[in-house]
Amino acid sequence: MSAAPDRGRIPDYLHRLVDATVDLPLRHAAPRASATARRSAVLILFGDGPAGPDVLLIEKSTALRRHAGQPAFPGGGADPGDDYPVGTALREAQEEAGIDPAGVRVVATLQELFLVPSDNLVVPVVAWWDDPRDVSVGDPREVARVARVPLAELVDPANRFRVSHPSGYIGPAFGVADMVVWGFTAALLDAILAAAGLAVPWNHDDVRGMPLPGARSVALPGSLGGGGEEDDAAPTVADPAPDGPPTRTVGPR
C-alpha cells in the first residue's frame, strides 16, 4: 500500500471520504465473483472547475452493444501490464476523456464490486485532479461526450430521484448536465456524496421509469418514459441492496 496523499492539497470533502470509518452504503451484487469475471476499474475524478468542485463523467456511445448511451465514470477492463486497478483507471480515463495521468493523484480505492450482467469485478479509484485541463472525447465509437459535473448540481434535491427497471431494480438517479445518471454510476455517486458529507435530503418517493439509452434530463418533466425493453446492461447495485459484504473505503494502493 502506498503512502497517504498530501492532505494539505485535497479538499475537506475528500478528507472525509478517505477518513470514513463507516461502510459505504453499497453492497456486492453477488456473494462472490464468477471464475471468469474480468477485472475492471473506473476513475472517480474530482477537481475544481469553473462552477466549483466537480466530478468527471462520460456518456457512452449509443452504438455500443452494452451500456449504450449511459453516463458513466471513465473506465474499463484491465490490459496486460496495467498496474491494476490504478493503472487501469488512469489509462482508460486518458483514452476516453483525454486525462493526463501526470496531473491526477489517487487518494483512495474502494473494494471491488461484482457486476453480474457484464461479469466484471470493478474497483472504483477515487482521485483528485491536481492539474485540471480541457477534457475531450477519445474514441467517438465508444464515448459520445465528456462532462465535468459540478457537485452542487449533483446534491441539488431538484436533480435527484429514483428509477425503476423492468428487472425489479429501483435505485438512485441524477438529472444533471443534460444526462440521466443511473445504475452503477449513480449508486456509486450516491454513496460517495454521503460519505464525503455532501449529501442533502431529497425525495426518495419520486420513482420514475427507466430512461431510454441517451435520454436527456431536459426531457424529464416527471417521468423518464415508458421504460423500454430490458437489456443485458441492467444495473446490479440495487436499492434495497442484495445481501452480501458491504464495500469499504481503503487507503491508496
N, C-alpha and C positions, 0 to 999 in steps of 0.2 A: 504494500500500500504506500502511495507516495505521500509526501509531506502535505500538511494542511495548506490551503490557499492563503495568500496575503489578505488578512481580514480587513485591513485598512482600505483596501481598494475595491471592495464589493459592498453593495448597499445593505441596509439593515434587514430588508425582507429576505435576502439570500442568506444572511447570517442566521436568521430564524429558521429557514428551511434546512440548512446544514446542521444546525444545533437541535433540530426537533428530536425529542426522545420518544414521542408517541408514534404509533404506526400510521402511515398514510392510509386514508380510507379507500384503499384499493385491495383487491384480492386476486389471486391467480384464477384464471378461467377454468383450470382443471388441477387436481391434486398433484399431478406430475406431468412432465412433458413426454411426448412420444419419443421413441428411439430414433426417429427420423427427423425430428424437429431441427429446423435451420436456425442458426444463431444470427440475430439481427440486433441493431441498435438505432436509437433515434437521438437527435440532439435537441435539447430544450434550451435555446439560446436567449438569454436576457441581455438587454442593453439599455442605454439612454438614447432615446430618439427625439425627433423634432417635437413630438407631442408628449414627452415624458418617458418614463420607463416602459419598455415594450418587450415582446417576445416574438420570435420568428416563426411564421407558418408558411407552408407551401400549399398550393392547390394542385392536386394531381390531374393529369390529362384525362379527358373523357374518353380517350381512345384506349386506355388501359383495360386489360381483361379483369383485373381485380382492383377494387377501391377506386373505380373510375370517378373522377370529378370531386373526390373527397378532399377537404382540407386535412393537413397532417403536419407533423413535425418532419424536418428533413431526416432521412434515414433509410436503411435498407439492410440487406444481408451482408454478412462478413465475407470478405475475399481472402484468399490465401496470402499470408504475410501481414495482414492487418494486426495492429496492436489492439485486439478486441477487449472491451467494447468501445473504448475511447477513440482509437484509431478509425474504427468503422464509422462511428457517428460523424467524426470530423471529415473523413473522406467523402461520405455521402453528402454532407452539407456543402462541401466545396463543389461537388459535381452538380448538385441540384439547384443551389442558390448562389453560387459564386463566393462562398465564405472562405476567407483566407485563414487557415488553421493557426497561423502565427499570431493572429490578433484575438484568439479565443483562449480563455482559461477555464479549464474544467474545475468545478467546485464540488461536485458530488455525483455519484452514480446511485441509481435505485436498483433494488432487487429485480431480477428478470421476471417477466410475465409471459405466460404461455398463451398464445392466441390459437385457438383450435382450428378455425376455418382455413387459415393460411399455414398452419403447422409451424409457427415461428416462436422461438424464445427471444423476447425483445428486452434489451436493457436500456432504460432511459438514462441519458447522460445530461446532467444539468451543468450549464456553463455560463460564463459572463463574457460579454464582448468588450474586451479592453480597447480595441481599435475598430469601432464601427465604420463600415464602408457601405457603398451602394450595393444593393442586392440585385440579382439578375437571374432570369430563368436559364438553367443549364440546357439540358436536352428537352426541347419542346415536345418530344414524343412522350415524355414522362411527366413533365411539370408544365402546367398551364400558366401559373403566375406565382409570385413570391410576395409576401406582405409582412411588414413589421407592425404588429397589432399592439396598440397601447394597452397597458394593464388596466387603465381607468375604464376603457371600453369593456374589457372582459369582466370586471367586477360590477359594472353598472347593472342593477336589477332589471332595467328595461331591456337588456340584451340577453337575459337568462331565461331558460325554460327547459323542459324535458321533452324527449322524443320517444315515440313508441315504434317498435318494429314488428312485422308480422310474426317473427320468431318468438315473440313474447318479451323481448328485451325492452326495458324502459331505462333511460339514462339521461344524464345532463347534456345540455347543448348550449351553444352561444351563437347569437346572430350578430357577427362583427365583421368589419372590413369587407362588406358585401359578400359574406360567406356564411354558410350554416356549418358550424363546427360541432361534430357529434362523435359518438362511438368511442374508440380507444383514446383518440386525441383529446376529446372533451373530458373524459373521465380522468385522464392524467392532469389536465389543466385544473379541473375542479379540486382535485386532491392537493396539488401543489400550491394553488392560491390559498387554500385553507391552512396548510402547514406553514406558509410564509406569513400568515397573519393578515392577509389582504382581503379575504372574502367578506362580503356583507350579506345580510339576509335577502333572499329572493323568493319568488312564488313557485314552490315545488309542485303546486297543483296545476300549473299551466303545462299540460301534456299535449303535444302535437304529433301529427302523423309524420312518418319518416320522410325526410327530404329526398327528392329525386337527385340523381348524380348532377353535380354542378349547380344545385339550387342556390339562388341568391337571397340573402337576408332581406333585401328591399322588397321582395315579393311575398313576404310573410306577414299578412295582416293579423292572423291569429291561428293559422294552420299552415303546415308545410305541404299540403296537398294530399293526394289520395294514397300515398304510401308506395304504390308500385309493387313489382314482383320482388320477392325475397331472393337475394343472391348470395354467392359464397363469401362476400365481404361483410356479412352481418357482424355487428360489433360483439365482442365477447367479454368485455368488462362491464358486468351488468349492475343494475340498481333495482332491487337489493342484490348485493354481491353473492355469488355462489360460495359454498363452504370451501375453505382452503386457507393456507397460511397467508397472512397479510404481507404486503411489501413493506420494506423499511428503508429509510434514508441511511446511507452509509457514506463513509469518507471517500475521497477521491482515490482512484486506482492509478 
